[in-house]
Amino acid sequence: MFCPYCRHNDSRVLDSRVADDGLSIRRRRQCPVCERRFTTVEQMQLSVVKRSGVVEPFSRDKVVAGVRKACKDRPVSEDDLVRLGRQVEDELRAAGLCEVPSDAIGEAILAPLCRLDAVAYLRFASVYRHYETLDDFASEIAQLTHPPDGPGTMPDDSDAAVPDRRPLAAAVA
């Protein structure tokens, strides 16, 4: 670690503490040459590997922006979107990988979005899963209204409660 004052390429760690709910480490350091103290914050860099092979830093704001489009004109607050973005990032970081495929981000969004709003979930899933026919929508709606694991559960998220689906099912009927 370079000293920000004298640019010496070494420093001594005086104290380390967990910060940001365990997502980063705050270290108090001292330079052995100029003896000045400074603080560093270390955080695991989460990168996204896109389908094209391009690697870029993960952005929670991009997740929220994508979900915001699916939630347009739905009763979903900005706080709900921020909470969903944090849930997705926490799930990806918990996997322990430095590079996450972009498909994994889409999958991580689906379960919390379904719990948040069924119509927004269907909108997002239709784009993410590339629905092409009405049968694609009908089978997804059938899965939402009558999940294979029984009422009140998602196929991929058995602990998640499924929101009320009556308005969604009535729109299709």
C-alpha positions as CSV (number, residue, x, y, z in Angstrom):
1,M,0.0,0.0,0.0
2,F,1.5,3.3,-1.1
3,C,1.6,6.1,1.4
4,P,-0.5,9.0,0.1
5,Y,1.9,11.5,1.5
6,C,5.4,10.4,0.6
7,R,4.6,7.6,-1.9
8,H,6.6,5.0,0.0
9,N,5.5,1.6,-1.2
10,D,4.9,0.0,2.3
11,S,2.8,0.7,5.4
12,R,2.0,-0.9,8.7
13,V,-1.5,-1.8,9.6
14,L,-2.4,-0.4,13.1
15,D,-6.1,-1.4,13.2
16,S,-8.6,-3.3,11.1
17,R,-12.4,-3.1,11.4
18,V,-15.3,-4.5,9.5
19,A,-17.4,-1.8,7.8
20,D,-20.6,-1.5,5.7
21,D,-22.3,-4.5,7.3
22,G,-19.3,-6.8,6.5
23,L,-18.9,-5.7,2.9
24,S,-15.7,-3.9,3.4
25,I,-12.7,-3.6,5.8
26,R,-11.5,-0.3,7.2
27,R,-7.7,-0.3,8.0
28,R,-5.8,2.4,9.9
29,R,-2.2,2.4,8.5
30,Q,1.1,4.2,9.3
31,C,3.9,4.9,6.9
32,P,7.4,3.7,8.3
33,V,9.2,6.6,6.4
34,C,7.2,9.7,7.1
35,E,5.2,8.2,10.1
36,R,2.0,9.8,9.0
37,R,-1.3,7.8,9.4
38,F,-4.0,7.2,6.9
39,T,-7.1,5.1,6.4
40,T,-7.9,2.6,3.7
41,V,-11.1,0.9,2.9
42,E,-10.9,-2.5,1.2
43,Q,-13.8,-4.0,-0.6
44,M,-14.1,-7.1,-2.8
45,Q,-14.5,-6.0,-6.4
46,L,-17.5,-7.7,-7.9
47,S,-17.2,-8.0,-11.7
48,V,-19.9,-8.9,-14.3
49,V,-19.0,-11.1,-17.3
50,K,-21.3,-10.2,-20.1
51,R,-22.4,-12.7,-22.8
52,S,-19.9,-11.0,-25.2
53,G,-17.0,-11.8,-22.8
54,V,-16.6,-8.2,-21.7
55,V,-15.9,-7.8,-18.0
56,E,-17.1,-4.7,-16.2
57,P,-17.6,-3.7,-12.5
58,F,-20.9,-4.6,-10.9
59,S,-23.3,-1.7,-10.5
60,R,-26.2,-1.9,-8.2
61,D,-27.6,1.2,-9.9
62,K,-27.9,-0.8,-13.2
63,V,-29.8,-3.5,-11.4
64,V,-32.2,-0.9,-9.9
65,A,-32.6,0.9,-13.3
66,G,-33.5,-2.4,-15.0
67,V,-36.0,-3.3,-12.4
68,R,-37.4,0.2,-12.4
69,K,-38.4,-0.2,-16.0
70,A,-40.3,-3.4,-15.2
71,C,-42.0,-1.6,-12.3
72,K,-43.2,1.4,-14.3
73,D,-46.8,2.4,-13.3
74,R,-46.8,-0.3,-10.5
75,P,-47.2,0.4,-6.8
76,V,-43.5,-0.1,-6.1
77,S,-41.6,2.6,-4.1
78,E,-38.1,3.7,-4.7
79,D,-37.2,2.3,-1.3
80,D,-38.4,-1.1,-2.5
81,L,-36.2,-0.9,-5.5
82,V,-33.2,0.1,-3.5
83,R,-33.9,-2.8,-1.1
84,L,-34.1,-5.2,-4.0
85,G,-30.8,-4.0,-5.4
86,R,-29.1,-4.5,-2.1
87,Q,-30.6,-8.1,-1.8
88,V,-29.4,-8.9,-5.3
89,E,-25.9,-7.6,-4.5
90,D,-25.8,-9.4,-1.2
91,E,-26.8,-12.7,-2.8
92,L,-24.1,-12.3,-5.5
93,R,-21.4,-11.4,-2.9
94,A,-22.5,-14.3,-0.7
95,A,-21.7,-16.7,-3.6
96,G,-18.0,-15.8,-3.1
97,L,-17.2,-15.3,-6.7
98,C,-15.2,-12.3,-8.0
99,E,-16.6,-12.6,-11.5
100,V,-20.4,-13.2,-11.9
101,P,-22.0,-14.1,-15.3
102,S,-24.7,-11.6,-16.3
103,D,-27.2,-14.4,-16.4
104,A,-26.7,-15.0,-12.7
105,I,-27.7,-11.4,-12.0
106,G,-30.9,-11.8,-13.9
107,E,-31.7,-15.0,-12.0
108,A,-30.9,-13.3,-8.7
109,I,-33.4,-10.5,-9.5
110,L,-36.3,-12.8,-10.3
111,A,-37.2,-14.2,-6.9
112,P,-37.2,-10.9,-4.9
113,L,-39.0,-9.2,-7.8
114,C,-41.7,-11.8,-7.7
115,R,-42.2,-11.2,-4.0
116,L,-42.3,-7.5,-4.6
117,D,-44.8,-7.3,-7.6
118,A,-46.1,-10.1,-9.8
119,V,-46.8,-7.9,-12.8
120,A,-43.3,-6.4,-12.7
121,Y,-41.9,-9.9,-12.3
122,L,-43.7,-11.0,-15.5
123,R,-42.5,-7.9,-17.4
124,F,-38.9,-8.5,-16.3
125,A,-39.0,-12.3,-16.9
126,S,-40.5,-11.8,-20.4
127,V,-37.5,-9.7,-21.4
128,Y,-34.9,-11.6,-19.5
129,R,-36.1,-15.0,-20.7
130,H,-36.9,-13.8,-24.2
131,Y,-40.6,-14.7,-24.3
132,E,-41.7,-14.9,-28.0
133,T,-45.3,-16.3,-27.9
134,L,-48.4,-16.0,-25.8
135,D,-47.8,-19.6,-24.7
136,D,-44.6,-18.4,-23.0
137,F,-46.6,-15.9,-21.0
138,A,-49.4,-18.3,-20.2
139,S,-47.0,-21.0,-18.9
140,E,-45.3,-18.4,-16.7
141,I,-48.6,-17.2,-15.4
142,A,-49.7,-20.7,-14.7
143,Q,-46.5,-21.3,-12.8
144,L,-47.1,-18.2,-10.8
145,T,-50.7,-19.0,-9.9
146,H,-50.2,-22.7,-9.3
147,P,-46.5,-23.4,-8.5
148,P,-45.4,-27.0,-8.8
149,D,-44.2,-27.1,-5.1
150,G,-47.7,-26.1,-3.9
151,P,-49.4,-22.8,-3.1
152,G,-47.3,-20.0,-1.7
153,T,-44.0,-21.1,-3.0
154,M,-41.7,-20.3,-5.9
155,P,-40.1,-23.2,-7.8
156,D,-36.6,-21.8,-7.3
157,D,-37.2,-20.1,-3.9
158,S,-39.1,-22.4,-1.6
159,D,-39.2,-20.0,1.3
160,A,-40.6,-17.1,-0.7
161,A,-44.3,-16.2,-0.3
162,V,-46.0,-15.6,-3.7
163,P,-47.9,-12.3,-3.9
164,D,-51.6,-12.3,-4.5
165,R,-52.0,-13.4,-8.1
166,R,-55.8,-12.8,-8.6
167,P,-55.6,-9.6,-10.6
168,L,-52.8,-11.1,-12.8
169,A,-54.8,-14.3,-13.5
170,A,-58.0,-12.3,-14.2
171,A,-56.2,-10.3,-16.8
172,V,-55.2,-13.4,-18.7
173,A,-58.6,-15.2,-18.5
